Amino acid sequence: MRKKLWIGIGAIVLTLGIGTAVYAADTGSKTFEQMLPFMKKMHPNLTEQQLNDMHKSCEEHSGSMGTMMKSGGSGMMKDMSSMMSRSSMM
């Protein structure tokens, strides 16, 4: 019973992880001009220069996260595999 539970949880986690990665890759990045109306609405007290700096910072951060996801994806698979093999020993 425990083995089936862990396999089910592993399958759900794996499915959600892959779905999130596909969604993130599909959305792409928007230009500052496209985001400006939304940013002004969310941060009405900031100047356009401050919003531009924020947008650049977010782009840099998302670029590093994308690299981390690509390099870390196989590690996550290994972790899931080892977790599932440990649970089968119980």
JODAZI-V640652 format. One record per backbone hydrogen bond with DSSP energy under -1.0 kcal/mol. NH is the residue of the N-H (numbers start at 1). CO is the residue of the C=O. E is the energy in kcal/mol with one decimal. If there is no record, write none. Layout:
nh:NH co:CO e:E
nh:NH co:CO e:E
//
This chain:
nh:5 co:1 e:-2.0
nh:6 co:2 e:-2.7
nh:7 co:3 e:-2.3
nh:8 co:4 e:-2.5
nh:9 co:5 e:-2.6
nh:10 co:6 e:-2.7
nh:11 co:7 e:-2.4
nh:12 co:8 e:-2.1
nh:13 co:9 e:-2.6
nh:14 co:10 e:-2.5
nh:15 co:11 e:-2.4
nh:16 co:12 e:-2.6
nh:17 co:13 e:-2.4
nh:18 co:14 e:-2.5
nh:19 co:15 e:-2.5
nh:20 co:16 e:-2.3
nh:21 co:17 e:-2.1
nh:22 co:18 e:-2.4
nh:23 co:19 e:-2.4
nh:24 co:20 e:-2.6
nh:25 co:21 e:-2.2
nh:26 co:22 e:-1.8
nh:27 co:23 e:-1.7
nh:35 co:31 e:-1.8
nh:36 co:32 e:-1.8
nh:39 co:35 e:-2.6
nh:40 co:36 e:-2.7
nh:41 co:37 e:-1.6
nh:42 co:38 e:-2.1
nh:43 co:39 e:-2.6
nh:46 co:43 e:-1.4
nh:51 co:47 e:-2.2
nh:52 co:48 e:-2.3
nh:53 co:49 e:-2.4
nh:54 co:50 e:-2.2
nh:55 co:51 e:-2.5
nh:56 co:52 e:-2.4
nh:57 co:53 e:-2.2
nh:58 co:54 e:-2.4
nh:59 co:55 e:-2.3
nh:60 co:56 e:-2.3
nh:61 co:57 e:-2.2
nh:62 co:58 e:-2.7
nh:63 co:59 e:-1.9
nh:64 co:60 e:-1.7
nh:65 co:61 e:-2.0
nh:66 co:62 e:-2.2
nh:67 co:63 e:-1.7
nh:68 co:64 e:-2.2
nh:69 co:65 e:-2.7
nh:70 co:66 e:-2.1
nh:71 co:67 e:-2.4
nh:72 co:68 e:-2.8
nh:73 co:69 e:-1.4
nh:76 co:72 e:-2.1
nh:77 co:73 e:-1.8
nh:78 co:74 e:-2.1
nh:79 co:75 e:-2.4
nh:80 co:76 e:-2.5
nh:81 co:77 e:-2.4
nh:82 co:78 e:-2.7
nh:83 co:79 e:-2.4
nh:84 co:80 e:-2.4
nh:85 co:81 e:-2.2
nh:86 co:82 e:-2.2
nh:87 co:83 e:-1.9
nh:88 co:84 e:-1.4
//
